[in-house]
Each structure stands twice: as structure tokens, then as C-alpha cells.
Amino acid sequence: MTIALLTSILWVTIRAGTSLLYATLGEILTERSGILNLGIEGIMITGAVTGFAAAYHTKQVWVGVGAAVLAGGVLALIHAFLTISLRADQVVSGLALTIFGSGLANYLGQRLGPKGAPLVGMTGPKFLPMSIPGLEEIPVLGASAFNQDVLTYASYVLVPLIAYFLSRTRPGLHLRAVGENPRTADAMGVNVAGTRYFYTILGGMLIALGGAHLSLAYTPGWTEGLTAGRGWIAVALVIFATWNPGRALIGAILFGGINAVQFRMQAAGTTIPAPFLNMLPYAFTIVVLVLITWWESISKRVGAPAALGTPYAREEKR
Amino acid sequence: MRIRLERRLKPSKTAGLVVALVSLVLALAFGGAILLATGANPLLTYKAMAIGAFGSKYAFSETLVKAIPLILCGLGVAVAFKMKFWNIGAEGQLAMGGFAASGIALFLPKMLPGFPKWGLLPSMILAGFLLGALWGMIPAILRAVVGVNEVITTLMMNYIAVLWIEYLFYGPWRDPKGYGFPGTAQFPEAAWLSRYPGTRVHLGLVFAVVAALILWLILSRTKFGYEIRVIGENPKAARYAGISLVRNILLVMLISGGLAGLAGVCEVAGISHRLQKGLTVGYGFTAIIVAWLGQLNPWGVTLVGVLLAGLLVGGDQIQITMRLPAAAALILQGAILFFMLGGALFTQHRVRVDWNFRRKPKEVPPAEAPQGGEP
């Protein structure tokens, strides 16, 4: 394999992995607080359409990012209110959010274009890759990892930041306590409901940012079904990462790599029909999930926060 | 003043009905706000939707047409959800059912020229049910044996199934005389489900009602139905009672996937008479809402299936008459489910308001001994 080919595959890998990384990091924060949010797909796609629509009308990419983050926060707030305050079933609420978000995104995509026309096919501002002076000279990495857009660079910083926050800071400890044993956290004086609200909303914002990366950088523009199941792959990646930000990065690169291989084979004119190539990420998700679950069961490791998916009510004994 | 929630021993039926109605009204108001915000008139839109779905004999017949796959998939989802097995793969199971039925309809008469014509439809139904069931069994086995999260696997299987049938009707199964249209050749007439004259309502409606009846009998009258309920409500108790989780997961997914597969058979044999683009339009996902709104009860699912089918048909209508995206119907579906979920708090809890909570300190027992607390 030539250096040029390796560089280009790595470049696509990282680019394709960015949206997954944001979504996975967001979901890790949410799940660490004990809330399972299966609405990722819906939040991502709503983030993608609102981000693109806002950027298109204002001609400012950053306004797009802001709109996406805001939309993600609002959708996550619905989930938080239903599951935390009203103690609704977290699985069904998440599914409802995905159905709602997909419908909302399709609806907005057909209404938010110029003068109420569809957004499909419009071109707007986008994030462009830019190299970093000094780092661009590094062989292979310089032209791949350090020739990306701002959102991807930000995700590089976010991984160690969240890892440090979770393991080394007091609020991070509180977050973990709420997810592992809310009763004890409550006794320690941590506001369980407040903490869960905060991280569900923050997580939703990061997830929507992943969606915005799709419509503002990776494949600039809006098409229906833009996220193509990436939200669900992120749900699997959280399990793969055993709720660890560092391993989320590995997962994102792994799945970004699948996309890169897919493109490379299509470009090379393979005889494998396109639908089979398009199945790759989904089949790979199942395989990885089976392996990781099996490995966890034989090594007796439990990665999931103990209170994940269970509502907390002070007055009810469980 | 203090508001307390007390868990009811049994969910209240009256509260359930009130919550369902209030949810519907609130969801319409919520959806109306979104319509208004994007410059559409909510009242006119809803009126157009209602007329489009229930306003005439033809409109209602079209609603019934869409209700068939929704009820069948909804029943499948409901039986799985009943034991908290989150099957969100009805869409893929439907696709595989449609694929199996199409394969039989297109190739069986050619391969076995002596095959009796009356045997064609039953073979399609059997094959569709079995392949749908098989598609559901894969995640079921992975969950039962290895413990793999079924939410993700059933969902990923959707994408694989949809891409697989796309491969077929764009590729090897494409009708050579179809002018490039993505679809197979038309089935022989022996493979068509008979229709009610003048409408597109087909025999699948009978299948759906019979399936609801059988499922109701299974759930309410058999030991198997009882075991499903126990696993869903209290997995620990189920384990102590010696109920086999593995056996029940596999059986439930056989039924669940099979019913979704049957929905696929109905779509190809009753409506399109070929395998084509447009078989998978999201019935499998709407079925989740149908199941939950129908309180996971077969008759509830049947009723809600017709209502949500009306919402879909109404959504298509506003696209034509009001030039509004049909996706508005999807927004409403999600919103209804949100409000139902939130409302479940009131069916499962009794809300007590203590007006004098702060004024009567005497009634608070003096300095209780410290409670045991959590270990």
C-alpha cells in the first residue's frame, strides 16, 4: 500500500468518524448519569437539518452549529422531562424521540428552503479542511489527521477533556455516582434529577453537533435520511467503548474506517454490488456488538452504569 | 403544600382512557404549534387530514388498506414488548416476508409446472411468515445465548433487509420489460389476495383480525401468555419461578417476526403484486407507536392501527391538497407517543396533594429511628 493511499484512507476515516465520535461522546455523558437515550438518530438528523437551514439562511456556518446544538438540547430536554420528571420508560421515550425527530427533520427539510421550498439540493456555507502549520509536515498524519475541519479538531480536544472530567474532577465524580447509585448520591447531597437533566441535555447537544458535522462538513447539504443509522451505530459504540471516551475514539475510527473502505472499493470499481457494500457498517455493528458482549461476559466485566435505565424516586424503595 | 406520587397496585383503566384522549388532544395542539411556526394553518390542515382519511367511503377504504400492515406489525411488536424484548426490527422482518412471498410467486410456478394454483398463496404466506420469523430469530438467539442488546441488532437487521430487497429489484430480479422501473415482474394472478370490489382492501384485513384474536387468546388464556407477562413485569420472579427465558424469547420472536413477515406478504400479494421500491415505508416503526398506544393489547392494537393508518392517509392527502409535507403525520405520531408516555405517570400513580403539609408539624412522628437505608 502506498503512502498516498494510506493517507487518503486515513483522511476519510477520520472525517467519517467525527459525527460518530460526537454522538458517542454525548451518549456516554448521558448514560453515565443513568439515562438511556435511544433518540440519538432523531436528534442527529434534526441537528443536521436545523444546522444546515440556519447556516444556509444566514450564510454563517457557526450560526448553523449554534442552531443544531440548540435543537439537540430542546429534543433532549423532552426526553429528560419524560424520563426523569414523569418516570416514563426510557426505551420507549427514546424510540418516540427518534420517530419524532426523523419526522420533524423531513418536515423541516421540505419547508425551510428559500420561501418555504424544500432544502434538498441547496448549497450553503460549509466547514473546509485546513492544515495546521507545523503539524502538516508529519508524514501520513500531517495530511490526514491534521488536514481536517474545525469541528473534527474540536473533537480531538473533547476526548481527553471528557475523560479527565469523568475520572479526575468532583462534578465528574458526582455524575458517575448518580449513574451508579443514585440513592447514595442523593445521600451525599448530589441533586440526582438536576444532574440527570444537565447531562441528558448536554449529551443531546453533542449528538446534534455530530449531525451538524454531517450537513455542514462531511456531506454538505441536506438529503432525507442523511444520518443513515449513524445514531444507532453510536448506541452500539457506547457499549463498544464500555462508556469510556478514549475507547469511543477508537470505535469512531474503526467505523469511520469501514466507510473509507466502502468508498475506496466503490471508487476502485469493484464488482461487488453497491447494496452489499452499503450493508457493511450495519453487519459490522452486529459483529462487533456480539464480540464485545461475549468478551464482557467471559471476562466478567460490566461496563454499564449500574442504574442505567432505571428511574429514581426518593420515596420509592426498589 | 406538597405533591406526592403513590404507586397504584394496578394501573387504572379509567385513567388510561382519559390519558389516551388527553394525549391525543395535546399532541394535536403541539403539532399545531409546529405547523403554525412553519407558516401553515393547523385547523385547515387537520380538517384536510380528517377528510382525507375518513371523509368518504373511498378514503376510509384506503385507511383500512394501510391499517393491515400496521395492525400485523403492531401485534408483532406488542407481543415482544410485552416481555420487554425490544423488537424494533419489524420493518426488516416485513421486508423479508415480502421477499420470500415474491420469490415463491415469481419462481415456484416456473420451477414446478404441475404445482396447483390454489397452493400458491398458502405457500407464499407460509414462506413469508417463516422468513420474517427467521429474521427476528437471529437477534433473539444472539440475545438469548450471548446476551447481545436486541435494540441495536434488530435495528441493524432492518437496514440489511432493506438493502437486500433493493439489491434484488434493482438487480437480478428486475423486470426486463419494466422500462428500468425498480421492481420485479408482476405476479401471476393466482398469487393475488382477493379484494373487496371497488377498493384496494384485501383479504389481509381478515388475517389481521384473526391474528389479533389468536394473539388475544394466547396472551390471556395460555400458560405461555402468562409466562410472557411475568417475564415482562418481573424478570427476577420469572427466574425464581423456573420460567425459561431462552425458550420464551425464541417463541415470542418467532411470532413477532412472523407477523411482521405476514404484513410483508400482504403488501406484495394484496397491493403491489410485485416486489418493488416502496415496500418499506416505515410501517415497522409506526408499529412501535401502534403497539404502545394500544397498551400492548391485541384489540387495542387493532383499533389504534386503524387510527394511525388514518393519520398516514391524511398525511398523504395534505401533501396533495395543502402542499404540506406528509412528514407532518410522523411528527404527530411522535408527539402522541410523547404525551401518552408522560401520561402513564397518572395511570400508574395516584397523585396526592398535601395542602397542609407544612402547617401540621405535630402529625409528623417525632425523631424517627434512622432507617436501614441501602447497603
Interface residues (C-beta under 8 A of the other chain):
Chain A: L38 G42 I78 F81 L82 L86 R87 A88 D89 V91 V92 S93 L95 A96 L97 I99 F100 G101 S102 G103 L104 N106 Y107 L108 Q110 R111 L112 G116 N181 R183 T184 A187 A228 G229 W232 V235 A236 I239 P273 P275 F276 N278 M279 Y282 A283 T285 I286 L289 V290 T293 W294 S297 A313 E315 E316
Chain B: R4 L5 R7 I34 T38 G39 W86 I88 L142 V146 G147 V148 N149 V151 I152 T153 L155 M156 M157 Y159 I160 L163 W164 E166 Y167 Y170 G171 F285 T286 I288 I289 W292 P325 A327 A328 A329 L330 I331 L332 Q333 G334 A335 L337 F338 L341 G342 A344 L345 G373 E374
